[in-house]
Amino acid sequence: MPAEQVDFLIVTALAIETASVRRLLEDPKDLPDDILGSVPRSESLARYSIAVTEIGRMGTAAAQAVAAKALLRLNPKRVVLVGIAAGFPESGIEYGDVMVPYGIMPYGLVKVS
């Protein structure tokens, strides 16, 4: 458990997503279940404390179980679920766009194949 308060818990599904987030952290420290680091606050000398935890696969049940354990372990102020999403050019959504969901849907129900 971290000594300081965690400002943001970032939950990822896959290792490639975790690696992308880890590159943004300053002084990342690998723990058994998490990565701890920090990022600077905009226009401030203060920093946000960040914890990253990886689900290890896609799926609602796995996400719920891993996120629940991380919430108990880290007691973060805020939680953000991040991941790689395909672009939908016909809808004006391109690769790399930031998308904020209205809610979380079961992966199998919304997957486009």
N, C-alpha and C positions, 0 to 999 in steps of 0.2 A: 504494500500500500504506500502511495506517495506521502511524503512528509507535508507537502504544501497542498493547498486546495487546488483541484483541477478545474480550470475555467471551462474547457471544452473537452468532451469525449468525442472523438471522431471514430465512427464505426465503418469498416470497409468489409467487403465480401471476399475479395481475392487478393493474392499476394502482389500482383502488379499494381493494384490500387493502393495497397499499403506502402509499397516502395515509392510511389509517386508522392504520397502525403509525407512520408519520412524525409524526402529530399527538401521539403519546405521547412522542416524543424531545425532550430538551432540547438546544438548540444544534445542530440537524441541519445537516450539511454535505453537499452534493451532490457526489459524485465521478462519474467517467464510468460506472462500473458499479454503484455502491453509494451508500447514504446512511449516513453515520456520525453517531452521536450518543451520548447517555448517558441513563440513568435512575437515580434515587436508589435505594439499597438500603434495604430496610425496617429501621427502627429503627437507622439508622447514618448517619454523615456520608459514608461511602464511596459510590461510584457504580459502576454496571456500564457498560462500554463496549459499545455496540450497533452492529452493521452490519446493514443491510437490503439485500437483493438481490432483484430481481424476475425471475421467469422470463419473463413477458410473454405467456404463454398456458398453457392447461391441457395436461396430457399427461406421461406418465412419462418419455419420452425427453428432452424438453426440460428437465424438472426435473432429471434426472440430469446432463445436460451443464452446465447453469448452476450447479447446486450444486457439482459437482466443481471447476469453475473458481474459484468463490468460496472454496471450502475451501483451494485452493492459494494464492490471492491474499491471503487474510485470516488464515489459520491460527487460526480461532476455537477457544476452549475448548469451546463447546457450540453445537449447531445446533437450531433450532426451525423447523418448517414450520407456517405459520399460513395461515388462509384463511377464507372465508365458507362456512358450511355451512347448508343449509336445516334447519329444525326438523322433527322427527318427533313431533308431539304424541301420537300413538298409542303411542309408546315412552317418553313422558315427557321427550323432548328438545325444548326450546323455542328460538326464535330468541335468539341471544346466549349460549346455554350454551357453556361451555368443554368441548370434547371432546378427549380424549387417545387417539390410536389405538393399537391393538396392533401395527399395521404399516401399510405403505403399499401400496395396491392399485392396479393400473392403472385409470385414470379410466374408460375405456370399459367395463370389466367391472362396475363398481359404480354407474354412473350410473343414477338412476331417472328415467325420462322420462314 
